[in-house]
């Protein structure tokens, strides 16, 4: 990246105090820094130079845990060192170890009231659990398994240490209106992508020992996806405390005979035995984290993130991932360099800026989940916002509006009205990009709000903005190469993130989270 700097003009305001024989007092006052000077160091040329290396064939598609991914983290680390951006960890190590495991079908024996059921045919494990045996003579049917402001399946029941059975969907009133929305439109609880993780997280937070999810419409798909040794990855660490399985109709009715019509939570005298033995293989991977320390509020943090991994090599073809997410990675590096230059010239941010390059996004947001759920380098309670960059170098051919200078923003108003307003203000002041909120909808069928690393911050009530150009024909294909990047747009979009981070870091008051979720 380019290292030349224009000369910083420091204006001096001199004030005289009277005309006595005493020497006149002279006071030096430093004007506020102009962020445009530093934003202009982010150039299409520098972004292109870095991306042609990072998304080149030599990096072998940056498959998580493989040689190319190791080259990627070294590339990122060296840029931070060269630009004078220190490691985020106290020990000076830029790498945050992310223990992962490659999934393989576990050995599971499951019986209900003495009847044995078969893995894949009757049930499918969808997460890695700790080895062991669970025997119980009582189960809890928790209805739809929902915990929402307007409805809870867990009222009056204790599921700690128990086997919990739930069903898909959400409740309706007698008139056909949905209980949660009060309208004919279903809520997020009827969308599989939301159900899959959210109902799991709720049961886990309540201490369930096993969760058996009856979703007959998708059981075959789940069994095909999770039932074979497909190379899926998950966070390692000895497995989850809670077993999580999808079950077919025969097993569901053996547990709760009227499960297809029953919505009321209840306990039942049912003998269940589950023995679980993992066959997962452990591997290592890394996040890369660097920091510019704040001058006035160093213990408040703005996290700028992008994922460093991609799809690797398939059938002899390199999946370069220039847009996904090479574009985000080099953007983070350029933003870090700009902040480092500002600090070197005496204009460092008031709050700390954390530059977080995460691994395993393509495997299920694993690197960011490890950071937020297992090992936050800096407390989430002190994290002001997460600005997440994932695919900002191309154009969406399906976008109806044809102006090139656009960017999809997702999540900016979900937790903090103030963050959204700041984002709009910054764009109007500096960039005038067409900010498109087409996908800023939790019920959008594409579910983009849940599909990149910002979500792991958002679920912990950290305000987020997800910057995204939309998909294209080369999405997750070997054709996602550096020559197809729109570098002038990549420059504009990267500068927008820089300006937004600058504003968030230098405001007198931390932004307010006025829409926190429970």
C-alpha positions as CSV (number, residue, x, y, z in Angstrom):
1,X,0.0,0.0,0.0
2,X,1.1,3.5,-0.7
3,X,3.1,5.1,2.0
4,X,3.6,8.7,0.9
5,X,1.9,11.5,3.0
6,X,0.9,15.0,2.1
7,X,2.2,17.6,4.6
8,X,-0.2,18.2,7.5
9,X,-1.0,21.9,7.8
10,X,-1.4,22.8,11.5
11,X,-3.0,26.2,12.0
12,X,-1.9,28.3,15.0
13,X,-4.2,30.8,16.6
14,X,-2.2,33.4,18.5
15,X,-3.9,35.5,21.2
16,X,-2.3,38.6,22.8
17,X,-3.1,39.7,26.3
18,X,-2.6,43.5,26.7
19,X,0.4,45.7,26.0
20,X,2.2,45.7,29.3
21,X,5.9,45.3,29.9
22,X,5.3,41.6,30.6
23,X,5.9,39.2,27.7
24,X,2.8,38.5,25.7
25,X,1.2,35.1,26.3
26,X,0.9,33.0,23.2
27,X,-1.5,30.0,23.1
28,X,-1.4,27.2,20.6
29,X,-4.7,25.8,19.6
30,X,-4.9,22.7,17.4
31,X,-7.8,22.7,15.0
32,X,-9.9,19.5,14.6
33,X,-8.5,17.2,12.0
34,X,-10.1,17.0,8.6
35,X,-10.9,13.3,8.0
36,X,-10.9,13.9,4.3
37,X,-7.2,14.1,4.2
38,X,-6.9,10.5,5.6
39,X,-9.9,9.2,3.6
40,X,-8.1,10.3,0.4
41,X,-5.2,7.9,1.3
42,X,-7.7,5.1,0.5
43,X,-7.3,4.7,-3.2
44,X,-8.4,2.4,-6.0
45,X,-4.8,1.8,-6.9
46,X,-3.8,0.6,-3.4
47,X,-6.9,-1.6,-3.1
48,X,-6.3,-3.2,-6.5
49,X,-2.6,-3.8,-5.7
50,X,-3.5,-5.6,-2.5
51,X,-6.4,-7.6,-3.9
52,X,-4.6,-9.0,-6.9
53,X,-2.2,-10.6,-4.4
54,X,-4.8,-11.6,-1.8
55,X,-7.3,-13.1,-4.3
56,X,-4.6,-14.5,-6.5
57,X,-4.3,-18.2,-7.3
58,X,-1.3,-18.5,-5.0
59,X,-3.6,-18.2,-2.0
60,X,-5.6,-21.2,-3.2
61,X,-9.0,-19.8,-2.4
62,X,-8.2,-19.3,1.4
63,X,-10.0,-22.5,2.5
64,X,-10.4,-22.4,6.3
65,X,-7.5,-24.3,8.0
66,X,-5.6,-24.9,4.8
67,X,-2.4,-23.5,3.4
68,X,-4.0,-20.6,1.5
69,X,-5.8,-19.4,4.7
70,X,-2.5,-19.5,6.5
71,X,-1.0,-17.4,3.8
72,X,-3.9,-15.0,4.1
73,X,-3.4,-14.4,7.8
74,X,0.3,-13.8,7.3
75,X,-0.5,-11.3,4.5
76,X,-2.9,-9.4,6.8
77,X,-0.5,-9.4,9.7
78,X,2.4,-8.1,7.7
79,X,0.3,-5.2,6.4
80,X,-0.6,-4.2,10.0
81,X,3.0,-4.4,11.0
82,X,4.1,-2.4,8.0
83,X,1.5,0.3,8.6
84,X,2.3,0.5,12.3
85,X,-1.0,-0.9,13.5
86,X,-0.4,-2.8,16.8
87,X,-1.8,-6.2,17.6
88,X,-5.0,-6.2,19.5
89,X,-4.0,-8.9,22.0
90,X,-2.1,-7.8,25.1
91,X,0.7,-10.3,24.4
92,X,1.4,-8.7,21.0
93,X,0.1,-11.6,19.0
94,X,-2.0,-10.6,16.0
95,X,-3.5,-14.1,15.8
96,X,-6.5,-15.2,17.8
97,X,-6.6,-19.0,17.7
98,X,-10.0,-20.3,16.7
99,X,-10.3,-24.1,17.5
100,X,-12.4,-25.8,14.9
101,X,-13.5,-29.3,14.1
102,X,-14.4,-31.0,10.8
103,X,-17.7,-32.8,11.4
104,X,-18.3,-36.4,10.7
105,X,-21.4,-38.5,11.6
106,X,-21.4,-39.1,15.3
107,X,-22.2,-42.5,16.8
108,X,-25.6,-42.1,18.4
109,X,-28.0,-44.5,20.0
110,X,-31.4,-43.2,20.8
111,X,-34.4,-45.1,22.3
112,X,-37.9,-44.0,23.5
113,X,-39.7,-46.3,25.9
114,X,-37.4,-49.1,24.9
115,X,-37.9,-48.7,21.2
116,X,-34.7,-48.0,19.2
117,X,-34.6,-45.4,16.5
118,X,-32.1,-45.1,13.6
119,X,-29.8,-42.2,12.9
120,X,-30.5,-40.4,9.6
121,X,-33.7,-42.4,9.0
122,X,-35.4,-41.1,12.2
123,X,-33.2,-38.4,13.6
124,X,-30.2,-36.3,12.6
125,X,-27.7,-34.5,14.8
126,X,-27.1,-30.9,13.6
127,X,-24.4,-29.9,16.1
128,X,-21.5,-31.4,17.9
129,X,-22.2,-32.5,21.5
130,X,-20.1,-33.7,24.3
131,X,-19.6,-37.5,24.5
132,X,-21.8,-39.2,27.0
133,X,-25.1,-40.9,27.8
134,X,-28.3,-39.2,28.8
135,X,-31.1,-41.3,30.5
136,X,-34.3,-39.7,31.6
137,X,-37.8,-40.8,32.5
138,X,-39.4,-37.4,31.8
139,X,-39.4,-35.1,28.8
140,X,-40.7,-31.6,28.3
141,X,-42.7,-30.6,25.3
142,X,-42.2,-26.8,24.9
143,X,-44.6,-26.3,22.0
144,X,-43.2,-24.0,19.4
145,X,-40.0,-23.4,21.4
146,X,-40.4,-19.6,21.1
147,X,-39.4,-16.8,23.5
148,X,-40.8,-13.5,22.3
149,X,-42.1,-10.3,23.7
150,X,-45.7,-11.3,22.8
151,X,-45.5,-15.0,23.4
152,X,-43.4,-17.5,25.3
153,X,-43.4,-21.3,25.1
154,X,-41.5,-21.6,28.3
155,X,-43.8,-19.8,30.7
156,X,-44.3,-22.0,33.8
157,X,-41.9,-24.8,32.8
158,X,-38.4,-25.6,33.9
159,X,-36.3,-27.4,31.2
160,X,-32.9,-27.3,32.9
161,X,-31.1,-30.6,32.5
162,X,-34.0,-32.1,30.5
163,X,-34.9,-33.5,27.1
164,X,-37.0,-30.8,25.3
165,X,-39.2,-31.5,22.3
166,X,-40.4,-28.6,20.1
167,X,-42.3,-28.2,16.9
168,X,-41.8,-25.8,13.9
169,X,-43.8,-22.7,13.3
170,X,-45.6,-20.3,15.6
171,X,-49.1,-19.9,17.1
172,X,-52.2,-18.5,15.5
173,X,-55.4,-17.1,17.0
174,X,-58.8,-18.6,16.3
175,X,-59.4,-16.0,13.5
176,X,-56.3,-17.1,11.7
177,X,-54.2,-14.2,12.7
178,X,-50.7,-14.8,14.0
179,X,-50.3,-14.3,17.8
180,X,-46.9,-12.6,17.6
181,X,-47.6,-10.2,14.7
182,X,-51.3,-9.8,15.2
183,X,-51.7,-9.9,11.5
184,X,-52.0,-12.5,8.7
185,X,-48.2,-12.2,8.1
186,X,-46.0,-14.7,10.0
187,X,-43.1,-13.5,12.0
188,X,-39.4,-14.5,11.9
189,X,-40.3,-17.6,13.9
190,X,-41.8,-19.2,10.9
191,X,-38.7,-18.8,8.8
192,X,-36.5,-21.8,8.9
193,X,-33.2,-19.9,8.9
194,X,-34.3,-18.0,12.0
195,X,-35.9,-21.0,13.7
196,X,-32.9,-23.2,13.2
197,X,-30.6,-21.1,15.4
198,X,-32.9,-19.0,17.5
199,X,-34.9,-21.9,19.0
200,X,-31.7,-23.7,19.7
201,X,-30.2,-20.7,21.5
202,X,-33.3,-20.2,23.6
203,X,-33.4,-23.9,24.7
204,X,-29.6,-23.8,25.4
205,X,-29.9,-20.6,27.5
206,X,-32.6,-22.2,29.6
207,X,-30.3,-25.2,30.4
208,X,-31.9,-27.9,28.2
209,X,-29.7,-31.1,28.0
210,X,-31.1,-32.1,24.6
211,X,-33.4,-30.4,22.0
212,X,-35.4,-32.5,19.6
213,X,-36.9,-30.4,16.8
214,X,-39.9,-31.6,14.8
215,X,-40.0,-29.9,11.4
216,X,-41.5,-32.4,9.0
217,X,-41.3,-30.1,5.9
218,X,-37.6,-30.0,5.9
219,X,-36.5,-33.2,7.6
220,X,-35.3,-34.9,4.4
221,X,-33.2,-31.8,3.5
222,X,-31.7,-31.7,7.0
223,X,-30.9,-35.4,6.9
224,X,-29.2,-35.1,3.5
225,X,-27.2,-32.1,4.5
226,X,-26.1,-33.0,8.0
227,X,-26.2,-36.8,7.9
228,X,-23.1,-37.5,6.0
229,X,-19.4,-36.7,6.4
230,X,-19.7,-33.6,4.3
231,X,-16.7,-31.7,5.7
232,X,-18.8,-29.2,7.6
233,X,-17.0,-27.3,10.3
234,X,-18.0,-26.2,13.8
235,X,-16.3,-24.5,16.7
236,X,-14.4,-27.1,18.7
237,X,-14.0,-27.3,22.5
238,X,-15.3,-30.7,23.5
239,X,-18.8,-30.2,22.0
240,X,-21.9,-28.4,23.0
241,X,-23.4,-28.9,26.4
242,X,-26.8,-29.5,24.6
243,X,-27.5,-32.2,22.0
244,X,-29.5,-30.7,19.1
245,X,-31.3,-33.0,16.7
246,X,-34.0,-32.9,14.1
247,X,-36.6,-35.8,14.3
248,X,-39.0,-37.4,11.8
249,X,-42.7,-38.0,12.4
250,X,-42.4,-41.5,13.8
251,X,-40.0,-40.4,16.5
252,X,-41.9,-37.2,17.2
253,X,-45.1,-39.1,17.8
254,X,-43.4,-41.6,20.0
255,X,-42.3,-38.6,22.2
256,X,-45.6,-36.6,22.0
257,X,-48.4,-38.5,20.4
258,X,-50.4,-35.4,19.4
259,X,-47.4,-33.2,18.4
260,X,-49.0,-32.1,15.1
261,X,-51.9,-30.4,16.8
262,X,-50.7,-29.8,20.4
263,X,-49.3,-26.3,21.1
264,X,-49.3,-26.3,24.9
265,X,-46.1,-26.9,26.9
266,X,-46.2,-29.8,29.2
267,X,-44.1,-32.5,30.9
268,X,-44.6,-36.2,30.0
269,X,-43.5,-39.5,31.6
270,X,-41.4,-40.8,28.8
271,X,-38.2,-42.8,29.0
272,X,-35.5,-41.6,26.7
273,X,-31.9,-42.8,26.4
274,X,-29.3,-41.1,24.2
275,X,-25.7,-42.1,23.9
276,X,-23.5,-39.7,21.9
277,X,-19.9,-40.2,20.6
278,X,-18.3,-37.6,18.4
279,X,-16.1,-38.5,15.4
280,X,-15.1,-34.9,14.6
281,X,-11.5,-34.1,13.6
282,X,-10.0,-31.0,15.2
283,X,-8.2,-28.4,13.1
284,X,-6.7,-24.9,13.8
285,X,-7.5,-21.6,12.3
286,X,-7.0,-17.9,13.2
287,X,-8.7,-14.6,13.4
288,X,-6.4,-11.6,12.9
289,X,-6.9,-8.6,15.2
290,X,-5.2,-5.2,15.4
291,X,-6.0,-1.9,17.1
292,X,-5.5,1.8,17.1
293,X,-5.9,2.8,20.7
294,X,-8.2,5.7,21.5
295,X,-6.7,8.9,23.0
296,X,-9.6,9.8,25.3
297,X,-11.9,6.8,25.6
298,X,-9.5,3.8,24.9
299,X,-11.9,1.4,26.6
300,X,-14.7,2.0,24.1
301,X,-14.3,0.1,20.8
302,X,-15.4,0.4,17.2
303,X,-14.9,-3.0,15.5
304,X,-14.4,-3.0,11.8
305,X,-14.6,-6.5,10.4
306,X,-14.4,-8.6,7.3
307,X,-13.9,-12.3,6.8
308,X,-10.6,-13.6,5.4
309,X,-11.6,-17.0,4.2
310,X,-13.3,-18.4,1.0
311,X,-14.1,-21.6,-0.7
312,X,-10.7,-23.1,-1.5
313,X,-10.1,-25.3,-4.5
314,X,-12.9,-27.5,-5.9
315,X,-12.4,-29.9,-8.9
316,X,-9.1,-28.4,-9.6
317,X,-10.4,-24.8,-9.8
318,X,-9.4,-22.0,-7.5
319,X,-12.3,-20.1,-5.9
320,X,-10.4,-16.8,-5.5
321,X,-13.1,-14.9,-3.6
322,X,-12.0,-11.5,-4.9
323,X,-15.4,-9.9,-4.0
324,X,-16.3,-12.4,-1.3
325,X,-14.5,-11.3,0.8
326,X,-11.2,-10.1,-0.6
327,X,-12.9,-6.8,-1.2
328,X,-13.7,-6.4,2.5
329,X,-10.3,-7.6,3.6
330,X,-8.3,-5.1,1.7
331,X,-10.8,-2.4,2.6
332,X,-10.2,-3.1,6.3
333,X,-6.4,-2.9,5.7
334,X,-6.7,0.4,3.9
335,X,-8.9,1.9,6.7
336,X,-6.4,0.7,9.3
337,X,-3.6,2.4,7.4
338,X,-5.6,5.6,7.2
339,X,-6.3,5.7,11.0
340,X,-2.6,4.8,11.7
341,X,-1.5,7.8,9.6
342,X,-4.0,10.1,11.4
343,X,-2.7,8.9,14.8
344,X,1.0,9.4,13.8
345,X,0.2,13.0,12.9
346,X,-1.5,13.6,16.2
347,X,-5.1,13.0,15.2
348,X,-5.8,9.5,16.5
349,X,-9.4,8.6,17.3
350,X,-10.9,9.3,20.7
351,X,-12.2,5.8,21.0
352,X,-10.3,2.7,20.0
353,X,-10.7,1.1,16.6
354,X,-10.4,-2.6,16.3
355,X,-9.6,-4.2,13.0
356,X,-10.9,-7.8,13.0
357,X,-10.3,-10.2,10.1
358,X,-12.3,-13.4,10.9
359,X,-11.9,-16.9,9.7
360,X,-14.5,-19.6,8.9
361,X,-17.3,-17.2,7.8
362,X,-18.1,-19.5,4.9
363,X,-18.4,-22.4,7.4
364,X,-21.1,-20.7,9.5
365,X,-19.7,-17.4,10.8
366,X,-17.4,-19.4,13.1
367,X,-14.5,-16.9,13.6
368,X,-16.8,-14.1,14.6
369,X,-18.9,-16.4,16.8
370,X,-15.7,-17.5,18.6
371,X,-14.8,-13.8,19.1
372,X,-18.3,-12.8,20.4
373,X,-19.4,-16.0,22.3
374,X,-16.1,-17.5,23.5
375,X,-13.2,-15.2,23.6
376,X,-13.9,-11.5,23.0
377,X,-10.6,-9.7,23.1
378,X,-12.4,-6.6,24.3
379,X,-15.7,-6.7,26.3
380,X,-18.8,-6.7,24.2
381,X,-20.4,-4.3,26.8
382,X,-17.7,-1.8,25.8
383,X,-18.1,-2.4,22.0
384,X,-19.9,0.7,20.6
385,X,-20.6,-0.7,17.1
386,X,-19.5,-3.3,14.5
387,X,-19.0,-2.1,10.9
388,X,-18.9,-5.3,8.8
389,X,-17.7,-5.3,5.2
390,X,-18.6,-8.4,3.1
391,X,-18.6,-8.0,-0.7
392,X,-18.3,-4.4,-1.7
393,X,-16.4,-4.6,-5.0
394,X,-19.0,-5.6,-7.6
395,X,-22.5,-4.7,-8.9
396,X,-25.8,-6.5,-8.4
397,X,-27.1,-7.2,-11.9
398,X,-30.6,-7.7,-10.5
399,X,-30.8,-4.3,-8.9
400,X,-33.6,-2.3,-10.6
401,X,-32.0,1.1,-10.1
402,X,-29.1,1.4,-12.5
403,X,-26.8,4.0,-10.9
404,X,-23.5,2.4,-10.2
405,X,-22.6,4.4,-7.1
406,X,-24.8,2.5,-4.6
407,X,-24.3,0.2,-1.6
408,X,-26.7,-2.0,0.3
409,X,-26.8,-1.3,4.0
410,X,-28.3,-3.9,6.4
411,X,-28.9,-3.7,10.1
412,X,-28.1,0.0,10.7
413,X,-31.4,0.7,12.4
414,X,-32.0,-2.6,14.1
415,X,-30.5,-1.7,17.5
416,X,-29.6,2.0,17.4
417,X,-31.6,4.7,15.7
418,X,-28.7,7.0,16.3
419,X,-26.3,4.7,14.4
420,X,-28.6,4.8,11.3
421,X,-28.9,8.6,11.5
422,X,-25.1,9.0,11.8
423,X,-24.5,6.7,8.9
424,X,-26.9,8.8,6.7
425,X,-25.4,12.0,7.9
426,X,-21.8,10.9,7.1
427,X,-22.8,9.7,3.7
428,X,-24.6,12.9,2.8
429,X,-21.7,15.0,4.1
430,X,-18.8,13.2,2.4
431,X,-19.8,10.5,-0.2
432,X,-23.3,10.8,-1.6
433,X,-23.5,7.1,-2.3
434,X,-27.0,5.8,-3.0
435,X,-27.6,3.8,0.2
436,X,-30.0,1.0,-0.6
437,X,-32.0,-0.7,2.2
438,X,-33.7,-3.3,0.0
439,X,-32.4,-6.1,2.1
440,X,-32.7,-4.4,5.5
441,X,-35.5,-6.6,6.6
442,X,-35.2,-9.5,9.0
443,X,-38.0,-11.3,7.1
444,X,-36.3,-10.9,3.7
445,X,-36.2,-14.3,2.1
446,X,-32.5,-14.0,1.4
447,X,-31.9,-13.6,5.1
448,X,-28.8,-11.5,4.6
449,X,-29.1,-10.0,8.1
450,X,-28.2,-13.4,9.5
451,X,-25.6,-14.4,6.9
452,X,-22.5,-12.4,7.7
453,X,-20.3,-11.8,10.7
454,X,-22.1,-8.7,12.0
455,X,-24.9,-11.0,13.1
456,X,-22.8,-12.4,16.0
457,X,-22.4,-8.9,17.3
458,X,-26.0,-7.9,16.7
459,X,-27.3,-10.9,18.6
460,X,-25.3,-9.6,21.6
461,X,-26.9,-6.1,21.3
462,X,-23.9,-4.5,19.6
463,X,-25.2,-2.1,16.9
464,X,-24.1,-3.1,13.4
465,X,-23.9,-2.0,9.8
466,X,-23.4,-4.6,7.2
467,X,-22.0,-3.2,3.9
468,X,-22.8,-5.3,0.9
469,X,-23.0,-4.9,-2.9
470,X,-25.4,-7.9,-3.5
471,X,-24.7,-11.2,-5.2
472,X,-23.8,-11.8,-8.9
473,X,-23.2,-14.7,-11.2
474,X,-19.7,-15.3,-9.8
475,X,-20.9,-15.5,-6.2
476,X,-19.3,-18.6,-4.7
477,X,-17.9,-19.5,-8.2
478,X,-14.4,-19.7,-9.6
479,X,-15.2,-16.6,-11.6
480,X,-15.0,-14.3,-8.6
481,X,-11.6,-12.9,-9.7
482,X,-9.8,-9.5,-9.1
483,X,-10.2,-8.4,-12.7
484,X,-14.0,-8.1,-12.3
485,X,-13.8,-5.7,-9.3
486,X,-15.1,-2.1,-9.9
487,X,-12.2,-0.4,-8.1
488,X,-13.6,3.1,-8.2
489,X,-16.6,1.8,-6.4
490,X,-14.5,-0.1,-4.0
491,X,-12.6,3.1,-3.2
492,X,-15.9,5.0,-2.6
493,X,-17.4,2.3,-0.4
494,X,-14.3,1.9,1.7
495,X,-14.1,5.6,2.3
496,X,-17.7,5.6,3.5
497,X,-16.8,3.0,6.1
498,X,-13.8,5.0,7.1
499,X,-15.8,8.2,7.6
500,X,-18.5,6.4,9.5
501,X,-15.9,4.9,11.9
502,X,-14.2,8.3,12.3
503,X,-17.5,9.9,13.3
504,X,-18.4,7.1,15.7
505,X,-14.9,7.1,17.3
506,X,-14.7,10.9,17.8
507,X,-18.2,11.8,19.0
508,X,-18.4,13.2,22.5
509,X,-21.1,10.6,23.6
510,X,-21.3,6.9,22.8
511,X,-24.2,6.1,20.5
512,X,-27.4,4.9,22.3
513,X,-28.8,1.4,21.9
514,X,-32.5,2.1,22.0
515,X,-33.8,-1.1,20.5
516,X,-31.9,-3.8,22.5
517,X,-33.4,-7.3,22.3
518,X,-33.9,-9.5,25.3
